[in-house]
Amino acid sequence: QQGVTDQDAKLAGLIQAKGRACIILVNKWDALEEKDTHTAGEYVKQIRDDLKFVAYAPILFISALKGQRVHKILGLVDKVARNYNSRIGTGEVNRLVERTLHSHHPPMHKGKNLKIYYGSQVSVAPPTFLLQVNYREAIHFSYERYIYNQFRESLDYEGTPIRIVFKDRKRQSK
């Protein structure tokens, strides 16, 4: 009934900072007396606004007292744990990078074109991707956010953060 508290926000911030998976449970849903078909959607919007940094977390409305939707928790925990520890192949990562670049080319920076040579997943828990580039400084934060959003939309990582690391490709000396 209080909505997201400061303590909830601090906890969510720690979860994000540590790179942990997360599920948001809204308890005492039965205690809310005036509900209509839009109430849950409005609560989701408010929670998303208050906890932007864990936007990847699914939200489940429950009532522990009445057992409402409690049976869904462990299934959701299993799914999020699988996502948190999942690995995808380099080929799939590179196809995603290619689609991302094709739909929105990177902007030039100081007369240099950004090139992303290839990508691969280098870690799990949380899933972490390394993208080899020609010029790291050419990646504007807005384009970095665009790439992150494309990964988020294309891959099923509900409940888990993803990390994308850009690394300059070392030139071979002759």
RAJO-V585766 format. One record per backbone hydrogen bond with DSSP energy under -0.5 kcal/mol. NH is the residue of the N-H (numbers start at 0). CO is the residue of the C=O. E is the energy in kcal/mol with one decimal. If there is no record, write none. Layout:
nh:NH co:CO e:E
nh:NH co:CO e:E
This chain:
nh:8 co:4 e:-2.2
nh:9 co:5 e:-2.5
nh:10 co:6 e:-2.4
nh:11 co:7 e:-2.6
nh:12 co:8 e:-2.3
nh:13 co:9 e:-2.1
nh:14 co:10 e:-2.3
nh:15 co:11 e:-2.4
nh:16 co:12 e:-2.7
nh:17 co:13 e:-2.2
nh:18 co:15 e:-1.3
nh:19 co:14 e:-2.5
nh:21 co:158 e:-2.9
nh:23 co:57 e:-2.9
nh:24 co:22 e:-0.6
nh:25 co:23 e:-0.5
nh:25 co:59 e:-2.8
nh:26 co:24 e:-0.8
nh:28 co:61 e:-2.4
nh:30 co:27 e:-1.2
nh:31 co:28 e:-0.9
nh:32 co:30 e:-0.7
nh:34 co:32 e:-1.0
nh:38 co:35 e:-1.1
nh:39 co:35 e:-0.5
nh:41 co:37 e:-2.3
nh:42 co:38 e:-2.3
nh:43 co:39 e:-2.8
nh:44 co:40 e:-2.3
nh:45 co:41 e:-2.2
nh:46 co:42 e:-2.8
nh:47 co:43 e:-2.9
nh:48 co:44 e:-2.2
nh:49 co:45 e:-2.3
nh:50 co:46 e:-2.4
nh:51 co:48 e:-0.6
nh:53 co:50 e:-1.9
nh:54 co:51 e:-1.4
nh:56 co:53 e:-2.0
nh:57 co:21 e:-0.6
nh:59 co:23 e:-2.8
nh:61 co:25 e:-3.0
nh:61 co:59 e:-0.5
nh:62 co:67 e:-1.7
nh:66 co:62 e:-1.5
nh:67 co:62 e:-1.1
nh:69 co:66 e:-0.9
nh:70 co:66 e:-0.5
nh:71 co:68 e:-1.3
nh:72 co:69 e:-1.5
nh:75 co:71 e:-2.0
nh:76 co:72 e:-2.6
nh:77 co:73 e:-2.5
nh:78 co:74 e:-2.1
nh:79 co:75 e:-2.6
nh:80 co:76 e:-2.5
nh:81 co:77 e:-2.3
nh:82 co:78 e:-2.4
nh:83 co:79 e:-2.5
nh:84 co:80 e:-1.5
nh:85 co:82 e:-1.1
nh:92 co:88 e:-2.0
nh:93 co:89 e:-2.7
nh:94 co:90 e:-2.1
nh:95 co:91 e:-2.1
nh:96 co:92 e:-2.4
nh:97 co:93 e:-2.4
nh:98 co:94 e:-2.4
nh:99 co:95 e:-2.5
nh:100 co:96 e:-2.6
nh:101 co:97 e:-2.4
nh:102 co:98 e:-2.3
nh:103 co:99 e:-1.3
nh:108 co:111 e:-2.5
nh:111 co:108 e:-1.9
nh:116 co:114 e:-0.7
nh:116 co:131 e:-2.4
nh:117 co:131 e:-0.8
nh:119 co:129 e:-1.9
nh:121 co:119 e:-0.6
nh:121 co:127 e:-2.3
nh:122 co:127 e:-1.3
nh:124 co:83 e:-2.7
nh:126 co:160 e:-0.6
nh:127 co:122 e:-2.3
nh:128 co:162 e:-2.8
nh:129 co:119 e:-3.1
nh:130 co:128 e:-0.5
nh:130 co:164 e:-3.0
nh:131 co:117 e:-2.7
nh:131 co:129 e:-0.5
nh:132 co:130 e:-0.5
nh:132 co:166 e:-2.9
nh:133 co:114 e:-1.7
nh:137 co:134 e:-1.8
nh:138 co:135 e:-1.8
nh:139 co:137 e:-1.0
nh:142 co:139 e:-0.5
nh:143 co:139 e:-2.4
nh:144 co:140 e:-2.2
nh:145 co:141 e:-1.9
nh:146 co:142 e:-2.5
nh:147 co:143 e:-2.4
nh:148 co:144 e:-2.8
nh:149 co:145 e:-2.2
nh:150 co:146 e:-2.3
nh:151 co:147 e:-2.7
nh:152 co:148 e:-2.6
nh:153 co:149 e:-2.0
nh:154 co:150 e:-2.2
nh:156 co:154 e:-1.6
nh:158 co:55 e:-2.9
nh:159 co:156 e:-2.0
nh:162 co:126 e:-2.4
nh:164 co:128 e:-3.4
nh:166 co:130 e:-2.5
nh:168 co:132 e:-2.9
